[in-house]
């Protein structure tokens, strides 16, 4: 655990958050509709008037879901990077302390 200026960060907790974000991304990606163009016939005779608007709305919805998926991927990567950075900082501090004070006795 890293401690600096009165707060502590546990890299394992960051890794757990990253795993949760990755799982959410997989669920989102698994439920996303594939790209496709709806046929005007899919809306019936009367619904053809609304086919264009419905298709645009569907495309906008898919774009929002894709942006959310990319956001989850980026957040998970950031959490993993932060965990690695904290681990590296802890190791560097421990090595510096060891150099300054000598090796720890068993």
C-alpha positions as CSV (number, residue, x, y, z in Angstrom):
1,X,0.0,0.0,0.0
2,X,1.3,3.5,-0.8
3,X,1.0,6.3,1.7
4,X,1.7,9.9,0.7
5,X,0.4,13.1,2.3
6,X,-2.2,11.3,4.4
7,X,-3.8,9.0,2.0
8,X,-3.2,5.4,1.0
9,X,-3.7,3.7,-2.3
10,X,-3.8,-0.1,-2.6
11,X,-2.8,-1.2,-6.1
12,X,-4.8,-4.4,-5.7
13,X,-8.0,-2.4,-5.2
14,X,-7.2,-0.5,-8.4
15,X,-6.7,-3.8,-10.2
16,X,-10.0,-5.0,-8.9
17,X,-11.7,-1.8,-10.1
18,X,-10.1,-2.4,-13.5
19,X,-11.4,-5.9,-13.7
20,X,-14.9,-4.7,-12.8
21,X,-14.7,-2.1,-15.6
22,X,-13.5,-4.7,-18.1
23,X,-16.4,-7.0,-17.1
24,X,-18.9,-4.2,-17.6
25,X,-17.3,-3.5,-21.0
26,X,-17.7,-7.1,-22.0
27,X,-21.3,-7.2,-21.0
28,X,-22.0,-4.0,-22.9
29,X,-20.2,-5.2,-26.0
30,X,-22.0,-8.5,-25.8
31,X,-25.4,-6.8,-25.8
32,X,-24.8,-4.2,-28.5
33,X,-26.6,-4.5,-31.7
34,X,-24.5,-4.9,-34.8
35,X,-24.4,-2.3,-37.4
36,X,-27.2,-2.6,-39.9
37,X,-29.7,-0.8,-41.9
38,X,-33.3,-1.3,-41.2
39,X,-35.5,-1.9,-44.2
40,X,-38.4,0.6,-44.5
41,X,-40.5,-2.6,-44.8
42,X,-39.7,-3.4,-41.2
43,X,-42.0,-0.6,-40.0
44,X,-45.1,-1.6,-42.0
45,X,-47.0,0.5,-44.3
46,X,-47.9,3.3,-41.9
47,X,-44.5,3.1,-40.2
48,X,-42.6,3.8,-43.3
49,X,-43.1,7.5,-42.6
50,X,-41.0,7.1,-39.5
51,X,-38.4,4.7,-40.8
52,X,-35.8,7.3,-41.4
53,X,-36.1,8.9,-38.0
54,X,-36.1,5.4,-36.3
55,X,-33.0,4.4,-38.2
56,X,-31.3,7.7,-37.2
57,X,-32.3,7.2,-33.6
58,X,-31.0,3.6,-33.6
59,X,-27.7,4.7,-35.1
60,X,-27.3,7.4,-32.5
61,X,-28.0,4.9,-29.7
62,X,-25.4,2.5,-31.1
63,X,-22.9,5.4,-31.2
64,X,-23.6,6.3,-27.6
65,X,-23.2,2.6,-26.5
66,X,-19.9,2.4,-28.4
67,X,-18.6,5.6,-26.8
68,X,-19.5,4.2,-23.4
69,X,-17.7,0.9,-24.2
70,X,-14.6,2.8,-25.3
71,X,-14.8,4.9,-22.0
72,X,-14.9,1.7,-20.0
73,X,-11.9,0.3,-21.8
74,X,-10.0,3.6,-21.2
75,X,-10.9,3.8,-17.5
76,X,-9.8,0.2,-17.0
77,X,-6.5,0.8,-18.7
78,X,-6.0,3.9,-16.6
79,X,-6.8,2.1,-13.4
80,X,-4.2,-0.7,-14.3
81,X,-1.6,2.0,-15.2
82,X,-2.2,3.8,-11.9
83,X,-1.8,0.5,-10.0
84,X,1.5,-0.2,-11.8
85,X,2.7,3.3,-11.1
86,X,2.0,3.0,-7.4
87,X,3.7,-0.4,-7.3
88,X,6.8,1.1,-9.1
89,X,6.8,4.1,-6.7
90,X,6.6,1.8,-3.7
91,X,9.5,-0.3,-4.9
92,X,11.6,2.7,-5.7
93,X,10.9,4.1,-2.2
94,X,11.8,0.8,-0.6
95,X,15.0,0.5,-2.5
96,X,16.0,4.1,-1.7
97,X,15.3,3.4,2.0
98,X,17.3,0.2,1.9
99,X,20.2,2.0,0.2
100,X,20.1,4.8,2.9
101,X,19.8,2.5,5.9
102,X,21.3,-0.8,4.7
103,X,19.5,-4.1,4.2
104,X,16.8,-5.2,6.6
105,X,17.9,-7.8,9.0
106,X,15.9,-11.1,9.0
